[in-house]
Structure formats: structure tokens, C-alpha cells
Amino acid sequence: MLFLISLLLQPNIDEKIKNAPDNGYMIGVWIGYVLPFVVFAGLAWLLYRKAKKRQDEL
């Protein structure tokens, strides 16, 4: 369900880049597009490490 919501809310990146005033804006759009995935991957990694550490203590 989250996947469907993300597809519906996904902005049109190509349109934003085409209308970008300069390269700094394009870099900002790219970072804004990639950042949520990086944050979720980092969170998943932290949860994995915590669970593995807890399992090793038993």
C-alpha cells in the first residue's frame, strides 16, 4: 500500500529538471528525490544491527 501511495505522490522529476533555473536547483531536486530512500535504508540497517546484537546476547 505504501508503494502505491508513493507512486501517486511522486513528483514529476523530469519536469522540474527541465524548468530548473540552474544546476544547483537540479542537484537539490536529485538530493530530495534520493534522500528518503537513503534515510529508510539507514533506518533498516540500524534496526537490523539492533536485532542482531540482541540475538547474539542470548
DSSP file (Angstrom, degrees, kcal/mol; ACC not computed):
  #  RESIDUE AA STRUCTURE BP1 BP2  ACC     N-H-->O    O-->H-N    N-H-->O    O-->H-N    TCO  KAPPA ALPHA  PHI   PSI    X-CA   Y-CA   Z-CA
    1    1 A M     >        0   0    0      0, 0.0     4,-2.1     0, 0.0     5,-0.2   0.000 360.0 360.0 360.0 -40.9    0.0    0.0    0.0
    2    2 A L  H  >  +     0   0    0      1,-0.2     4,-2.4     2,-0.2     5,-0.2   0.867 360.0  56.3 -61.1 -35.2    2.9    2.4    0.8
    3    3 A F  H  > S+     0   0    0      2,-0.2     4,-1.9     1,-0.2    -1,-0.2   0.913 106.8  48.5 -62.3 -43.2    4.3    1.7   -2.7
    4    4 A L  H  > S+     0   0    0      1,-0.2     4,-1.9     2,-0.2    -2,-0.2   0.900 111.0  50.1 -64.8 -40.2    1.0    2.8   -4.3
    5    5 A I  H  X S+     0   0    0     -4,-2.1     4,-2.1     1,-0.2    -1,-0.2   0.912 109.1  51.8 -64.5 -41.5    0.9    5.9   -2.2
    6    6 A S  H  X S+     0   0    0     -4,-2.4     4,-0.9     1,-0.2    -1,-0.2   0.869 108.5  51.6 -65.1 -34.7    4.5    6.8   -3.1
    7    7 A L  H  < S+     0   0    0     -4,-1.9    -1,-0.2     1,-0.2     3,-0.2   0.887 111.5  47.1 -66.7 -37.8    3.7    6.3   -6.8
    8    8 A L  H  < S+     0   0    0     -4,-1.9    -2,-0.2     1,-0.2    -1,-0.2   0.851 117.3  41.8 -72.0 -33.9    0.7    8.7   -6.6
    9    9 A L  H  < S+     0   0    0     -4,-2.1    -1,-0.2    -5,-0.1    -2,-0.2   0.511  83.8 119.7 -92.1  -5.1    2.6   11.3   -4.7
   10   10 A Q     <  -     0   0    0     -4,-0.9     2,-0.0    -3,-0.2    23,-0.0  -0.434  61.1-133.8 -66.4 122.3    5.8   11.1   -6.7
   11   11 A P        -     0   0    0      0, 0.0     2,-1.3     0, 0.0     3,-0.1  -0.331  26.9 -98.1 -73.0 160.0    6.5   14.5   -8.3
   12   12 A N     >  -     0   0    0      1,-0.2     4,-1.7     2,-0.1     5,-0.1  -0.669  41.2-176.5 -81.0  97.4    7.5   14.7  -12.0
   13   13 A I  H  > S+     0   0    0     -2,-1.3     4,-2.5     1,-0.2     5,-0.2   0.882  78.7  56.2 -65.4 -41.1   11.2   15.0  -11.7
   14   14 A D  H  > S+     0   0    0      1,-0.2     4,-2.3     2,-0.2    -1,-0.2   0.893 107.3  49.4 -60.3 -39.8   11.8   15.4  -15.4
   15   15 A E  H  > S+     0   0    0      2,-0.2     4,-1.7     1,-0.2    -1,-0.2   0.902 111.1  49.3 -66.3 -40.8    9.5   18.4  -15.5
   16   16 A K  H  < S+     0   0    0     -4,-1.7    -2,-0.2     1,-0.2    -1,-0.2   0.905 112.6  47.2 -65.4 -40.7   11.3   20.0  -12.5
   17   17 A I  H >< S+     0   0    0     -4,-2.5     3,-1.2     1,-0.2    -2,-0.2   0.887 109.5  53.6 -68.8 -38.2   14.7   19.5  -14.1
   18   18 A K  H 3< S+     0   0    0     -4,-2.3    -1,-0.2     1,-0.3    -2,-0.2   0.868 114.6  41.5 -63.9 -35.0   13.6   20.8  -17.4
   19   19 A N  T 3< S+     0   0    0     -4,-1.7    -1,-0.3    -5,-0.1    -2,-0.2   0.268  86.4 132.4 -94.9  10.9   12.3   24.0  -15.7
   20   20 A A    <   -     0   0    0     -3,-1.2     3,-0.1     1,-0.1    -3,-0.1  -0.397  52.0-147.5 -67.2 135.4   15.3   24.3  -13.4
   21   21 A P  S    S-     0   0    0      0, 0.0     2,-0.3     0, 0.0    -1,-0.1   0.820  74.6 -11.8 -72.7 -30.1   16.9   27.8  -13.3
   22   22 A D  S  > S-     0   0    0      1,-0.0     4,-1.3    -3,-0.0     3,-0.3  -0.929  77.4 -87.5-157.5 179.5   20.4   26.5  -12.7
   23   23 A N  H  > S+     0   0    0     -2,-0.3     4,-2.3     1,-0.2     5,-0.2   0.805 118.0  63.3 -68.7 -29.3   22.5   23.4  -11.9
   24   24 A G  H  > S+     0   0    0      1,-0.2     4,-2.0     2,-0.2    -1,-0.2   0.890 103.0  49.4 -61.8 -38.8   22.2   24.0   -8.1
   25   25 A Y  H  > S+     0   0    0     -3,-0.3     4,-2.4     2,-0.2    -1,-0.2   0.898 108.8  52.3 -66.5 -40.4   18.4   23.5   -8.4
   26   26 A M  H  X S+     0   0    0     -4,-1.3     4,-2.2     1,-0.2    -2,-0.2   0.903 109.3  49.5 -63.8 -40.0   18.8   20.3  -10.3
   27   27 A I  H  X S+     0   0    0     -4,-2.3     4,-2.6     1,-0.2    -1,-0.2   0.907 110.4  51.3 -64.6 -41.1   21.2   18.9   -7.6
   28   28 A G  H  X S+     0   0    0     -4,-2.0     4,-2.5     2,-0.2    -2,-0.2   0.891 109.1  49.9 -62.4 -40.9   18.7   19.9   -5.0
   29   29 A V  H  X S+     0   0    0     -4,-2.4     4,-1.5     2,-0.2    -1,-0.2   0.915 111.8  48.6 -63.9 -42.6   15.9   18.1   -6.8
   30   30 A W  H  X S+     0   0    0     -4,-2.2     4,-2.1     2,-0.2     5,-0.2   0.924 112.2  47.9 -64.7 -44.0   18.0   15.0   -7.1
   31   31 A I  H  X S+     0   0    0     -4,-2.6     4,-2.9     1,-0.2    -2,-0.2   0.918 111.1  51.5 -62.7 -42.8   19.0   15.0   -3.5
   32   32 A G  H  < S+     0   0    0     -4,-2.5    -1,-0.2     1,-0.2    -2,-0.2   0.792 111.5  48.2 -64.0 -27.8   15.4   15.5   -2.5
   33   33 A Y  H  < S+     0   0    0     -4,-1.5     4,-0.3    -5,-0.2    -1,-0.2   0.857 119.8  35.8 -79.3 -36.8   14.4   12.5   -4.6
   34   34 A V  H >X S+     0   0    0     -4,-2.1     4,-1.8     1,-0.1     3,-0.7   0.787  99.2  78.3 -88.3 -30.5   17.1   10.2   -3.3
   35   35 A L  H 3X S+     0   0    0     -4,-2.9     4,-2.5     1,-0.3     5,-0.2   0.848  88.8  54.5 -54.5 -44.5   17.2   11.3    0.4
   36   36 A P  H 3> S+     0   0    0      0, 0.0     4,-2.3     0, 0.0    -1,-0.3   0.893 109.2  49.3 -59.5 -37.1   14.1    9.4    1.5
   37   37 A F  H <> S+     0   0    0     -3,-0.7     4,-2.2    -4,-0.3    -2,-0.2   0.891 110.9  49.6 -67.8 -38.3   15.5    6.1    0.2
   38   38 A V  H  X S+     0   0    0     -4,-1.8     4,-2.4     2,-0.2    -1,-0.2   0.910 111.2  49.5 -65.7 -42.4   18.8    6.7    2.0
   39   39 A V  H  X S+     0   0    0     -4,-2.5     4,-2.4     2,-0.2    -2,-0.2   0.923 112.4  47.0 -63.8 -44.9   17.0    7.5    5.3
   40   40 A F  H  X S+     0   0    0     -4,-2.3     4,-2.4    -5,-0.2    -1,-0.2   0.883 111.8  50.5 -66.3 -37.8   14.9    4.4    5.1
   41   41 A A  H  X S+     0   0    0     -4,-2.2     4,-2.3     2,-0.2    -1,-0.2   0.912 111.4  48.9 -65.1 -41.6   17.9    2.2    4.2
   42   42 A G  H  X S+     0   0    0     -4,-2.4     4,-2.4     2,-0.2    -2,-0.2   0.902 111.5  49.2 -63.6 -41.5   19.8    3.7    7.2
   43   43 A L  H  X S+     0   0    0     -4,-2.4     4,-2.4     2,-0.2    -2,-0.2   0.909 110.9  49.7 -63.9 -43.0   16.9    3.0    9.5
   44   44 A A  H  X S+     0   0    0     -4,-2.4     4,-2.3     1,-0.2    -2,-0.2   0.903 110.7  50.4 -62.5 -40.7   16.6   -0.6    8.2
   45   45 A W  H  X S+     0   0    0     -4,-2.3     4,-2.6     2,-0.2    -2,-0.2   0.918 110.5  49.4 -64.2 -43.3   20.3   -1.1    8.8
   46   46 A L  H  X S+     0   0    0     -4,-2.4     4,-2.3     1,-0.2    -2,-0.2   0.910 111.8  48.2 -63.2 -42.1   20.1    0.3   12.3
   47   47 A L  H  X S+     0   0    0     -4,-2.4     4,-2.3     2,-0.2    -1,-0.2   0.889 111.5  50.8 -65.1 -38.3   17.1   -1.9   13.2
   48   48 A Y  H  X S+     0   0    0     -4,-2.3     4,-2.7     2,-0.2     5,-0.2   0.939 110.8  48.0 -62.9 -47.3   18.9   -5.0   11.7
   49   49 A R  H  X S+     0   0    0     -4,-2.6     4,-2.5     1,-0.2    -2,-0.2   0.904 112.1  49.9 -61.2 -41.7   22.0   -4.2   13.8
   50   50 A K  H  X S+     0   0    0     -4,-2.3     4,-2.1     2,-0.2    -1,-0.2   0.917 112.9  46.0 -64.0 -43.5   20.0   -3.8   16.9
   51   51 A A  H  X S+     0   0    0     -4,-2.3     4,-2.1     2,-0.2    -2,-0.2   0.895 113.6  49.1 -67.1 -40.0   18.1   -7.1   16.4
   52   52 A K  H  X S+     0   0    0     -4,-2.7     4,-2.2     2,-0.2    -2,-0.2   0.903 111.1  49.6 -66.4 -41.2   21.3   -9.0   15.6
   53   53 A K  H  X S+     0   0    0     -4,-2.5     4,-1.3     1,-0.2    -2,-0.2   0.904 111.2  49.4 -64.2 -41.1   23.0   -7.6   18.7
   54   54 A R  H  X S+     0   0    0     -4,-2.1     4,-0.7     1,-0.2    -1,-0.2   0.886 111.2  49.8 -64.7 -38.7   20.1   -8.6   20.8
   55   55 A Q  H >< S+     0   0    0     -4,-2.1     3,-0.7     1,-0.2    -2,-0.2   0.874 107.8  53.5 -68.8 -36.8   20.1  -12.1   19.3
   56   56 A D  H 3< S+     0   0    0     -4,-2.2    -1,-0.2     1,-0.2    -2,-0.2   0.790 102.2  59.5 -68.4 -27.3   23.8  -12.5   19.9
   57   57 A E  H 3<        0   0    0     -4,-1.3    -1,-0.2     1,-0.2    -2,-0.2   0.729 360.0 360.0 -73.3 -21.8   23.4  -11.7   23.6
   58   58 A L    <<        0   0    0     -4,-0.7    -1,-0.2    -3,-0.7    -2,-0.2   0.471 360.0 360.0 -78.8 360.0   21.0  -14.6   24.1
